[in-house]
Amino acid sequence: MLSLQSMQFSQIINAALSKENDRPLMQKEVYPVSDALQQYLQHYKRDIEIPIDYKELFHYQYTNAIKDKNGKHTHWENVVYDAILFKQLEQKLTATYRLLKKQPATAYQIAAIDFCEFANSMPFRIIIVNTANGTEDYFYIKASDASRIYGLELEQLLSPNRINFLYHQNTLVEEHIEGIPGDVFLETVNGLTSTEKKLLAAEFVRFNERCFARLLGDMRSYNFVVVKNETGNNTPFRIKAIDFDQQCFEGKANLYLPQFYKENHTYVQMALHQLGNAAIERIRTDERKQLAQLAELHQQQLSALFHAMIPEEISENYKVVSLRKELDAYFNTNLFAHCKSMGAIVQQQVNLLRPLKGEPATAQNFIPPAE
């Protein structure tokens, strides 16, 4: 825990240097959607009847392995269906996409369906084409998992990123999040200007703070994307999470800090070299202020979300005990000691975003429990 007891970015050593274990549990249990979470999703128009059921997509005949540009096997396989069944699935899938994108009149066709057995959510990736202009897009159909849904909702409420998804019974439908995978983007870093490197470094610091504030784990470089938005002479960057399976699941605080993972070492070094400690701490402070503003803006919905989340078992008890001890040590407080679930820990993390008369805010005076 010594590496986490300081609030300074530069003193939380990346695992590539610390030699500490930075591996979360790669496969975790899928948690069912509770009645309380379902009521929340219905109230906020996330739970609506979907034309396709996740289980229908498993009726394929065979699969073909998908390789990358270097001929290396990926974790994805192209699935092949009987022609009659594929036509039936195509109708349901295009209807689902129209519902997801709110484009009822647009004509689409399905170009391919891929499957990944490796991921926790065992997703199907649907490649869809707009028949009018040939534009291609992706969306994903996955097994519903309560912890992942909480992660998606917290991304919507406590980040600058908007995310679109639908849920019904055992099926979760998610839109594709545009951007270049973080590990792939690293291949282009040497071509960036000094100003661009500084802007990218600043965004990584902000991203690091966002993940820790809402306890989103396993943000290795291949689990987030980088978006480069050209606007005149300025080139801002946005880093977006694309994997929400590890929302408040692990018991070690360092697993919620992207700067700790070996795969992100280059981003960490860039931040330290381009910004320096004083600038990094200013960026962290500013980001926490932005997150506090978002929490206040969405106070009512966050309260409803935590009302569903706090009673849930979305991790193992020993991890809850471990994490609350580590966070109390990190913040030099005892505010987490009473937390009996991961939902309660996340709520306390959010409440710590806003100081109240010089003292950390408490659950009662920032995000109150829903009635």
C-alpha positions in Angstrom: 0.0 0.0 0.0 3.0 2.3 0.3 2.8 3.3 -3.4 -0.8 4.6 -2.9 -0.6 6.5 0.4 0.5 9.7 -1.4 -1.9 11.8 -3.4 0.9 12.8 -5.8 0.5 11.4 -9.3 4.3 11.0 -9.6 4.5 8.9 -6.4 2.0 6.2 -7.5 4.5 4.2 -9.4 3.6 2.4 -12.6 3.7 -1.4 -12.3 6.4 -1.6 -15.0 8.8 0.0 -12.5 7.3 -1.2 -9.2 7.3 -4.9 -10.2 4.0 -5.2 -8.3 1.1 -7.3 -9.5 -1.3 -5.2 -11.6 -3.5 -8.0 -12.9 -7.2 -7.9 -12.0 -9.3 -11.1 -12.2 -9.6 -11.5 -16.0 -12.9 -13.5 -15.8 -15.5 -12.6 -13.3 -19.0 -13.7 -12.4 -21.9 -12.3 -14.3 -24.2 -10.6 -11.8 -28.0 -10.6 -12.5 -30.0 -7.4 -12.8 -31.9 -6.9 -9.5 -35.5 -5.7 -9.3 -34.2 -2.4 -8.0 -31.8 -1.9 -10.9 -34.5 -2.9 -13.4 -36.9 -0.3 -11.9 -34.2 2.3 -12.3 -33.6 1.3 -15.9 -37.3 1.4 -16.7 -37.7 4.8 -15.1 -34.8 6.2 -17.1 -35.9 4.6 -20.4 -33.0 2.1 -20.6 -35.2 -1.0 -20.2 -37.3 -1.3 -23.3 -38.4 -4.3 -25.4 -35.6 -5.2 -27.9 -36.3 -7.1 -31.2 -33.4 -9.5 -30.6 -32.5 -11.8 -27.7 -28.9 -12.4 -26.9 -29.3 -16.2 -26.8 -30.6 -16.3 -30.4 -27.2 -15.4 -31.8 -25.7 -18.6 -30.5 -27.5 -20.7 -33.1 -24.7 -20.4 -35.6 -23.3 -23.3 -37.7 -19.6 -22.7 -37.4 -17.0 -19.9 -36.9 -13.9 -18.6 -38.7 -11.0 -17.3 -36.7 -10.3 -13.5 -37.3 -6.6 -12.5 -37.7 -5.1 -9.1 -37.4 -3.1 -7.3 -40.2 0.1 -9.3 -39.1 -1.7 -12.6 -39.4 -2.0 -13.1 -35.6 -5.2 -14.6 -34.2 -7.4 -12.2 -32.4 -10.0 -13.2 -29.7 -12.7 -12.6 -32.3 -14.4 -15.2 -34.6 -16.7 -14.6 -37.5 -19.9 -16.6 -37.0 -21.7 -18.2 -39.9 -25.5 -19.0 -39.9 -27.9 -21.0 -42.0 -29.1 -18.6 -44.8 -32.7 -18.7 -43.7 -31.8 -18.0 -40.0 -29.5 -15.2 -41.0 -32.3 -13.4 -42.8 -34.4 -13.7 -39.7 -31.6 -12.4 -37.5 -30.8 -9.6 -40.0 -34.4 -8.2 -39.7 -34.2 -8.3 -35.9 -30.7 -6.8 -35.8 -31.4 -3.9 -38.1 -34.6 -3.2 -36.1 -32.5 -3.2 -32.9 -29.9 -0.8 -34.4 -32.7 1.6 -35.5 -34.0 1.6 -32.0 -30.5 2.1 -30.5 -29.8 5.0 -32.8 -33.3 6.4 -33.0 -33.4 6.2 -36.8 -36.7 4.4 -37.6 -36.8 5.1 -41.3 -33.2 4.3 -42.3 -32.5 1.1 -44.3 -29.6 -1.2 -43.2 -28.1 -4.6 -43.9 -25.9 -6.8 -41.8 -22.4 -7.2 -43.3 -21.0 -9.6 -40.6 -21.5 -11.0 -37.1 -18.4 -11.7 -34.9 -18.2 -13.3 -31.5 -15.6 -13.0 -28.7 -15.7 -15.8 -26.1 -12.7 -14.4 -24.2 -14.5 -11.3 -22.8 -16.6 -11.4 -19.6 -19.7 -10.3 -21.4 -19.1 -12.7 -24.4 -20.1 -10.1 -26.9 -21.4 -10.4 -30.5 -20.1 -7.6 -32.7 -22.6 -6.6 -35.4 -21.2 -4.9 -38.5 -24.0 -3.0 -40.1 -24.2 -1.0 -43.4 -26.4 1.9 -44.3 -27.7 0.8 -47.7 -28.3 4.4 -48.9 -24.7 5.6 -48.6 -22.6 2.5 -47.8 -21.6 3.8 -44.4 -20.4 1.1 -42.0 -20.9 1.0 -38.2 -20.7 -1.5 -35.4 -22.8 -2.3 -32.3 -22.6 -5.0 -29.7 -25.0 -7.4 -28.2 -23.9 -8.9 -24.8 -25.2 -10.9 -21.9 -26.6 -8.5 -19.4 -24.4 -8.0 -16.3 -25.4 -5.7 -13.4 -21.9 -4.5 -12.7 -21.3 -3.6 -16.3 -24.7 -1.7 -16.4 -23.6 0.3 -13.4 -20.4 1.1 -15.1 -22.2 2.3 -18.2 -24.5 4.5 -16.1 -21.7 6.0 -14.2 -19.8 6.8 -17.4 -22.9 8.6 -18.6 -23.3 10.6 -15.4 -19.7 11.2 -14.2 -17.7 11.7 -17.4 -17.8 14.2 -20.4 -18.7 11.2 -22.6 -22.2 10.2 -23.7 -22.9 6.5 -24.2 -25.9 4.9 -25.7 -27.2 1.4 -24.6 -30.4 -0.6 -24.2 -31.3 -3.4 -21.8 -34.0 -6.0 -21.7 -34.1 -9.2 -19.6 -30.8 -11.0 -20.4 -29.8 -8.8 -23.3 -27.6 -5.7 -23.4 -27.1 -3.6 -26.6 -24.3 -1.1 -26.8 -23.3 1.3 -29.5 -19.7 1.4 -30.8 -17.4 3.9 -29.1 -15.4 5.7 -31.8 -11.7 6.2 -31.4 -8.2 4.6 -31.8 -7.4 1.9 -29.2 -5.0 3.3 -26.7 -2.3 0.7 -27.4 -2.5 1.4 -31.1 -2.4 5.1 -30.6 0.9 4.7 -28.9 2.4 3.8 -32.2 1.8 7.3 -33.5 3.1 9.2 -30.4 6.5 9.9 -31.9 4.8 11.8 -34.7 3.0 14.2 -32.3 4.3 17.7 -31.7 5.4 18.8 -28.3 2.2 20.7 -27.8 0.1 17.7 -28.8 2.1 15.4 -26.4 1.4 17.9 -23.6 -2.3 17.9 -24.4 -2.5 14.1 -24.6 -0.6 13.8 -21.3 -3.0 16.2 -19.6 -6.0 14.2 -20.9 -4.4 10.9 -19.5 -4.2 12.6 -16.1 -7.8 13.6 -16.3 -8.8 10.1 -17.4 -6.8 8.6 -14.5 -8.7 10.8 -12.1 -12.2 10.0 -13.6 -11.6 6.3 -13.4 -10.4 6.4 -9.8 -13.3 8.8 -8.7 -16.0 6.3 -9.8 -13.8 3.1 -9.4 -13.7 1.8 -12.9 -11.0 -0.8 -13.1 -8.8 -2.5 -15.7 -8.2 0.5 -17.8 -5.2 -0.9 -19.7 -4.4 0.8 -23.0 -6.5 -1.7 -25.0 -9.6 -1.0 -22.9 -9.8 2.7 -23.8 -9.7 4.7 -27.0 -8.1 8.0 -27.9 -10.1 10.6 -29.9 -8.2 13.3 -31.7 -10.4 16.3 -32.6 -8.9 18.8 -35.0 -10.0 22.4 -34.1 -7.9 25.1 -35.7 -4.4 25.2 -34.4 -5.4 23.4 -31.2 -5.6 19.6 -31.1 -7.5 18.5 -28.0 -7.6 14.8 -27.1 -10.3 12.8 -25.4 -9.7 9.4 -23.8 -12.8 7.2 -23.5 -13.3 3.9 -21.6 -14.7 1.1 -23.8 -14.8 -1.7 -21.3 -17.0 -1.5 -18.2 -16.8 -5.1 -16.9 -14.5 -4.2 -14.0 -16.7 -1.5 -12.4 -16.0 -1.6 -8.7 -15.2 -5.3 -8.6 -11.6 -5.5 -7.4 -10.3 -5.1 -3.8 -7.0 -3.3 -4.6 -7.2 0.5 -5.0 -4.3 0.6 -7.5 -6.4 -1.4 -10.0 -8.7 1.6 -10.4 -5.7 3.9 -11.4 -4.9 3.6 -15.1 -1.4 5.1 -14.4 -0.5 1.9 -12.5 -0.9 -0.6 -15.3 2.2 -1.7 -17.2 0.5 -1.2 -20.5 0.1 2.5 -19.8 3.7 3.2 -18.8 4.3 5.3 -21.9 1.3 7.6 -21.1 2.6 7.9 -17.5 6.1 8.9 -18.6 4.7 11.4 -21.1 2.7 13.0 -18.3 5.7 13.3 -16.0 8.0 14.6 -18.7 5.6 16.9 -20.5 3.8 18.4 -17.5 5.7 18.1 -14.3 4.3 17.5 -10.8 2.8 20.9 -10.1 0.9 21.0 -13.5 -0.3 17.4 -12.9 -1.8 18.3 -9.5 -3.5 21.3 -10.9 -5.1 19.2 -13.7 -6.2 16.6 -11.1 -7.8 19.3 -8.9 -9.6 20.9 -11.9 -10.9 17.5 -13.0 -12.3 16.7 -9.6 -14.1 20.0 -9.7 -15.6 19.1 -13.0 -16.6 15.7 -11.7 -18.2 17.4 -8.6 -20.2 19.7 -10.9 -21.4 16.6 -12.9 -22.3 14.9 -9.6 -24.4 17.9 -8.5 -26.0 18.2 -12.0 -27.1 14.6 -11.9 -27.6 14.4 -8.1 -31.2 13.0 -8.3 -30.3 10.3 -10.8 -27.1 9.4 -9.0 -29.1 9.1 -5.8 -31.6 6.7 -7.6 -28.7 4.7 -9.0 -27.0 4.3 -5.6 -30.3 3.3 -4.1 -30.3 0.3 -6.4 -26.5 -0.3 -6.2 -25.7 -0.1 -2.5 -27.7 -3.3 -1.5 -26.3 -5.3 -4.4 -23.6 -8.0 -4.2 -21.5 -7.1 -7.3 -18.2 -8.2 -5.9 -16.9 -10.6 -3.2 -17.1 -9.5 0.5 -13.3 -9.8 1.1 -12.7 -7.4 -1.7 -15.1 -4.9 -0.2 -13.3 -5.1 3.1 -9.9 -4.8 1.4 -10.9 -1.8 -0.7 -12.5 0.2 2.0 -9.3 -0.2 4.2 -7.1 0.9 1.3 -9.2 3.9 0.5 -9.3 5.0 4.1 -5.5 4.8 4.1 -5.3 6.6 0.8 -7.4 9.5 2.0 -6.3 9.3 5.6 -9.8 9.1 6.8 -12.3 6.5 8.2 -15.2 7.5 6.0 -15.1 4.2 4.2 -15.1 2.0 7.3 -18.9 1.8 7.4 -19.3 0.8 3.7 -20.7 -2.7 3.5 -20.9 -3.0 -0.3 -19.1 -1.8 -3.4 -22.0 0.5 -4.2 -21.6 2.2 -0.8 -17.8 2.6 -1.5 -18.5 4.2 -4.9 -21.0 6.6 -3.3 -18.4 7.6 -0.7 -15.9 8.2 -3.5 -18.3 10.5 -5.3 -19.1 12.4 -2.1 -15.4 13.0 -1.5 -15.3 15.0 -4.8 -16.8 18.1 -3.2 -15.3 19.7 -0.1 -17.7 21.2 2.4 -16.3 24.0 4.6 -12.9 22.5 4.2 -13.9 19.0 5.1 -14.7 16.0 2.8 -18.4 15.8 1.9 -20.3 12.9 3.3 -22.9 10.7 1.7 -25.7 12.6 3.6 -24.8 16.0 2.3 -23.9 15.4 -1.3 -25.6 12.4 -2.9 -28.3 11.5 -0.5 -30.0 8.0 -0.6 -33.1 7.9 -2.8 -36.4 7.8 -1.0 
